[in-house]
Amino acid sequence: MSNKKDYIISSVLFLIGIFSRLPLVEKMQSHWDGPQYSIAMVRYSFEQQTPAPPGYPLYIVLGKLANMITDDPHRATLLVSVFFAGAGAIALYITGKTIFNRFVGSLSSLLFLSGPTFYYFGLTSYPYGLTPALASIFFLIGYLLIFKKKNCTVIFGIFFSLLIGFRPQDLFFFLPFYAWVLFSLPIRSIVNILLASLITFIAWFIPFVSLTAGSVDNYISLSRSFASAGALPVLSFNQIERYLVSIIKGYYLSFGLAGGFIVYFIVKAKSLSSIKNKITRKYIVLFGLWILPSFLFNLFIRSDHAGYQMIYLSALSILISYSIWSLFKKHKNTLVVIVFALILYNLINFFRDRDPNYKIEYQPTTFHYTDIRKNDLQLAGKVEYINTKFDPGSTLIVATPTLWRPIMYHLPNFLIYEFDSLITNDPRFKNIRRDAKGWIYKEYKVDKFEFVIPQNINTLILFDNGSYNWMDGKKEIVNLPGKSTITVVDVSPGEKYTYNLDKIKVQKQ
């Protein structure tokens, strides 16, 4: 940063990021991944997928440091999310300002602070909110090396290895730019970068592998096993239409109406590409390598909203901001009004209540604030009621996969069964069963859709809303906050039950 004004703007943006998130963070685990990271703070285990391979080594380190403050693993992950909301605001400001100008940097940061996708990841136990900050800094350092001829080769090498330490699976998205920077520099600079990268990588990777997997071979084996179980989908051209729809929805939820301005940059970039200007071409290569690897992965391999999307979305926030500035820079009053309207639209889109009467069943990761609050109300009500009214030693809970991990996290003393076939006939999932207690779980595939009531169990709780339709006979339907319900059934040890889609039946002896 070049002057006092930049420090002031950065500080203000950081504080906005922190204090716009901190009071609003989720109170209850709201999705599958959150409990993985929270449990990893106190018990890191690849076998238990806490977290899943290849792991989030440096993210977990930050979480452990935060846990020393909060003494609560869930709150610790939230503290990290909130911090990186502020850090991301600074990173995008500095990057946009350095590559283009102060206005572009400021608007990039404001789009990040107001976009529903980015806002959501700042309020929940996801590590994905780290990526906009880390990716922006990485590409900024590379920009300073190539365009400004700054002597920061060691910093670039160190940061690359640290970046991979937060999300090892992102290596393939950053490697093309890393390689381009190397090929653009003299031999001595290349050696400096490679040595800095190698030393930094060894510094975190060896202790991490020793503490978690025991050996490099075991680490690779566990990662391959996880990938072969379906964590890494294969390349698919047949799914492009469906994936593209998902990408467009995610793009809209990230930028709202502001996203439309990217058309201007695409048109301008197309005209600039014919100009025989090395600097112009380098800009195109810079943003191409920033955007395309993760975008193509999103288009052809995975359509879900996850960390890799944050890489290309962070670049697009800068390009969208540049487009808006370019179009209206000669009309400052109009520019201010448009920016205000775009930010306000994003905030309304995120905070508007889509379901004030709780008629829609909760779905994780919708990028809407009221869904976070809905889950807080419903899940907290169920957890409190079960903890207050039932004995963990004599109670069995049955749930479906939607909120299975949050349930096992918040009710660790209870035995919990999860049956995928209660909600799906998909052959990829219907045979999956999971048993959990004490933050330890077992996942396996079954041939017979049945279970036996264990010894000492005399109460069966069907956790899902509407689960009272699963069983006939005598049962108690308990109405809880947010129009949620649980179903309580008296059972006897040794009773056998069968289950399939939306149905559980006692098997007559």
N, C-alpha and C positions, 0 to 999 in steps of 0.2 A: 504494500500500500504506500502511496506516494506522499500523502499529506494528512493533516489533522482531520479534514472533512471525511476522508475514507474511514478513519478510525471511529469517528462519531457515527457515521451511517452503519458501519458493521456492528457496532455495539448496540445500536437501536434495533437492528434487524435480529440480532442474536436474542435480545431480551423479548422481542415480540414472539420469536419462535418458542422460547421457554415458557413464558407466561400465558401464551394462547393455548398451550397444551397441558401444562402441569395441573391446573384445577379440573381438567376434563378427562383425565386418563381413565381407562376402564377399571372397574372395581373387581370384576370376576374374569377369569380366563374366558376368552371369547371364541377361540378357534383351536384346531388340533395342534398347531406347532408351538403355541405359547407354553404349555406345560413341559414340552421337551426341553426348551431353553431354561425354564425356571428350575426344573429338577436337576439339570446339568450344573447349575450353580453349586449344588451340594453333593451331587453324585453323577459324575461324568461317565457315561457308559455307551459305547457303540452298540453293544448287544441289546440294550434296552432302547436304543435310538433316542438317547437323551444327551446330545442331539443325534440326529441321523448322520451317518457318514456322508461326505468326508469331514463333517464337523464344522464348527465355527470357532476355532481356537482363540483368536484374539478378542472376539466378541464375548466369549465366555469369561475371558480374563477381565474385561471391563465390567461384566455382570458381577463377577466375584468381588471386585472392588466396590461396586455400588451396593452389594449385599452387606458389606461391612458397615455401611451407613444405615441401610434400611432394616437389616436383619429379617428380611422377607424376600425370598427369591423372585416372587411375582413382581413386587414393587421395584426390585432391583432392575429387572429387564425393562420396566416402564421408565425408570429413571434414565437408562441408557437411550431409550427411544426419544425421550423429551430433550435430552442434551443434544442429540444429533439433529433434532428439528432446528435448534438454534445454530448448530455448526453448519448444517446444510444451507441455511439462509446466508451465512457469511461466505461460505465457499462459492455459492452461485453468484453472489454479488461481486466478489473479487475476480472470479473467472470471466464473467460477462463484461465487467468494467475493463479488465486487462486486454481482452481480445477485441472488444468493440469500444464501449464508452460507459460512463457512469450511469446513464439512464438505462441502458440495456442491462447492466448488472443489477440495478435496483429493481427493475421490473421482473427479471428472472427470479430474483429472491422473493418478490411478492407473489408471483405465480406459484412458486413452491410453497409458500406459507399459506396460501388460500386454496390450492387445489385439493379436492376431496381425497384423492388417492394418497397424496403426500400427508395430508392432515391425519388421515386414518392411521397410517403407519407411525405417526408420532404419538398416538394415544393408546396403542396396543402393543402386546408383547411379540413384536416382529423385529428381526434384525434388518429388514429391507430398508428401513429409513436411514440406515448408515450409508447406503450406496450413493445417493446423490452427492453427499459431502465428499466421500472418498474418491468417487469417480471424477468429480469436477477438479479436485486438487491434483489428481494424477495427470489428467489431460492438460491442466494449466502448467504444470512443471514441464511437461513435454513441449508445450507451446513456447515457453520461455527458452528452452534449449534450442529449438529449431528456428524460431522466428526472431527472438531477441538476442540470441547467442550468449545467454547467461551461463555462467560457470556453475551449474547445479547438477552435474552428472552423478555425483555420489548421492545427493538427495533423491534424484529420480530412481536410482537403483534401490535405495533403501525403501522408498515409498512403495515401489512395485511389489516387493516381497511382503511388506506389511499389509498392503491391500489384499493380497492373496491369503494372508493369514486370517483375515476377517471372514472371507468366503472363498475357500479353495476352489470351489466349482466355477468361480468367475474367471479363472486363469485364461480360458480360451477366448473370453470376450475382450480381455485387455492385452493379450499377447500380440495381436497384429499391430497395434499402435506401438507397443514396446519394441517390436522388431523393426518397424519403420524408423523409429527414432535412432536405433542402433545403426541401421544402414545409412542414415543421413549424417553421421558423425565420423570424425577421424578415429584411427585405431586407438590412440591413447584414451580418448573419451569412452570408447566402447569397452575397453578393459576396465576402466573405473566403474562404469555402470554394472558390468557383469560381476565384478568382485564385490561391490556393495550389495548387489542383489543376493549373491550366493551366501555371503557371511550373514546377512540379515535373515535369510531363509533358514539356514542351519540353526541360528540362535533361537528361533521359536519352534521349528519343526521337530528337532531331535527331542527336546524336553516334552513336547506335546505328545509325540508318538510313544515315548517311554512311559508316560503317565497314563495314557489311555489304551493303546493297543498292545504295548509291550515290545513290538518290533515293527520295522517298516513292512516286512512281508505280511504280518498279521493285519496291519493297517490297510494295505492294498487289498488283501483278501476280504476284509469286512466291507470295504467300499464297493468292491465288485459284487459281493453278495447282495448288498442293498440295491445296487443298480439293476442287477438281474431280476430282482423281485418286482420290478416295475417302476422304480424311482426315475429311471431315465428312458423315456419313450423313444421309439425309433423314428427315423425320418419318414414323413408322410406327406405325399403330394395330394392325396385324396381328401385330406382334412383342411386344405387351405381355405376354402370358403368359410367353414365354421371358425377356424382360427382367426381369419381376417375380421370377422364380425366381432369376436372377442377383443381383438386388438383395438378396433375402432371404439368399442364401448370403454375400454380402459383408457384410451387416449382422451375421450370426451370427459371421463370422470377425473382425469388429471388436470385438464386445462379449460374445460367448458367451452364457451364461445371463442375464447382467445385462440384455441387450437386451429380455427379456420384461417388464421393469418399465416400459417406455415405455407399456404399455397403461394404467397408472394415470394417467399424465399426460394421455393422450388423453381419457380419461373425465372427468378433472377439468377440462381445458380446455373440453370441450363444455359442462359445467355452468356454468363461469365466463363463457362467451361471452354468456350471456343477462343477465348482471349489467350494469346501466347504470353502469359505473365506467370513467372514461377511462383511468386508470392500468392497470387490468386489461386493457382492450382494447389498450393500447399494448404490453403484454407479448406478447399474442397476435400482434400485427402484427410486433413485433421478431423473434420466433422464426419466424413464418411467412415473412417475407422472408429470413431466414437459411437456412431449409431448402428452401422450395418451388422456387425457380428451378433450383437444381442437381439437386434430386430429380426434378423433372418432365423435365428434360433427360435424366437417367439412365433414366427410365421410358419415354420416347417416342422418344428419338433414339440414345443410346449406352448399351449395357449393360456395357461393359468397366469394370474397376476402375482408375480413374485419378484425377487430381488434383481434378476437380470434385466427386467423391464426398466428398473430405475436408472440403469446405465444410459439407455438411449433417450429416456424421458428427460433426464437432466440436460442432455445436449439440446433437445428440442425446446426446452424452456428458454434457453439462451437464443436460439434461432427465431422462435416466435417473438420474443421481446425485440430482437433486432428488426424483424419485419414490421412490427407495430411502430417502432421508432422511425424507420425509413419512410413509411407511408405518411406519417403525420408530423414529422420533425419541424416542418415549416408552419404548422398550425398548433401552437403550444396549448392553447385553451382547449381545443378539440382533443388533443392528445391526453390531457389530464382527465377530461370527462370520460373518454373511452377507457382509460386505465381504471378509473374508479368504478365504472359500470362492470367491467370484466371481473374485477376482484370481488365486487359485491355479488355478482351472479354466482361465482364459485362458492362463496360462503353460504348463500341461500341454498344452493344445490346440496351442500354438505349437511347443513343443519336443519333443513325443513323436515317436518314430521310426516313421513310417508304412511304411517300406520298408527294414528292416535288411538284407535279403539282395539288394538292388538288382534286384528283379524288375520294378519299374515304370519305364518310360522317363521320363527327366527332362522336366518341363514347367516353363517359366518362370512366375514370379509366381503361385505357389500359396499363398503366405502361410504356409508351413511352414518352420521353421528347417532341418530335415534335408535339404530339397531344395536349399537354398543350399549346404550342406556336400557333398551329392552332386555338384552341378555343380563345386564347387571341386576335388573329388577327380578326377572323370572328365575335365573339360576340361583341368585342369593336367597330368594324366598324358599326354593326347594331345599337347598343345602341347609339352611337354618332349621327348617321344619324337620328334616330327616335327622339332623344331629340332635335336636331337642327331644324328639318323640320316640326314637328307635334305638335299640341296642345293637351296636355293630357286630357283636358276637352271635346274634340270632337273626340277622337280617341279610337278605340277598337282594341286590339291585340289578335289574335288567335294563339295558339301554341300547340305543342304536348308534351307529358310528358318528353322527353329526357332531355331538358334543361329548363323545365318550372320554377323550383325554381330559377336558376340563372337569368332568364329573369325577374321574379317578384322582385328579389333582386335589380337588376341594373336599373329597370324601375319602381320604386315604385309609381310614380304619375299617371301611366296609368292603365286603366281597362284592365285586362287580363283574357281571357277564355282559358281553356285547356280541350281538348276532347281526351280521350284515344282511342276512336273508329276511329279516323282519321288514326291510324297506326296499329290497331290490331282488330281481330275478336275473340280474346280469351275471353270466357264468364266470366272469373275472372276479367277482366279489362275493357271490351268495354263499360260498362254502367257508368264508372266513369267520372265525370265532376268536374272541379275546377275553381272557380272564385277568383280573387285576385286584391287587390289594397292597397297601403300603407303598405305593408308587412303583411297584414291581408288576410287570405284566407278562403274559404269555400269549403269543399269537400263533394260531395254527389253522389248518384247513380240515374240515370234517366231511365225512361221507353221509352221516346220519344227522338230521336236524332235530336233535333231542338233547335234553339235559336232565340231570337228577338233582333233586334238592339235597344239599349236603347235610351231614349230621349237625345237630344243634340249631339248624335254621327253621324258624317257624313263621317268618314273615317274608313275603316277596313284594318288592316295590318295583312297579313298572314306571320308569322315570319320565318317559317322553309325554308331551302333551298329546291328548287323544288316545293314549295307550289303553284307556278303558274299553276301547272297541276290540282290543286284541283277544280278550278272554270273556267267555260266558260264565255264568254262575255268580256266586256271592263275591262281592268286592266293594271296597270303599273308594269313592272318588273324592280326592281332597283338592279343593279349589284354593289356589295360592295367588300371590300378587301378579299383576300383568296378565290376568286371565289364563294363567298356566295351571296345569293339573299334574298330579301323580296318582297312580292307582295302587292301592294296597290290598293284598290278598293273603289270607291265612293259608299256610301250607304245612306239610308234615315232612320230616326227613325221609328220604328214600322215594318220595313221589317222583314219577317220571313224567316229563312234559315234552311234547313235540312242538315245533315252531316252523312257520313259513311266512310268506308275505302277509304282514298285518294280522297274524294269528298265532296264538299260543293255546295249546290244548293239553289238559291233563290226560295221561294215558291210563285207562282203566286197568287195574291189576287183575 
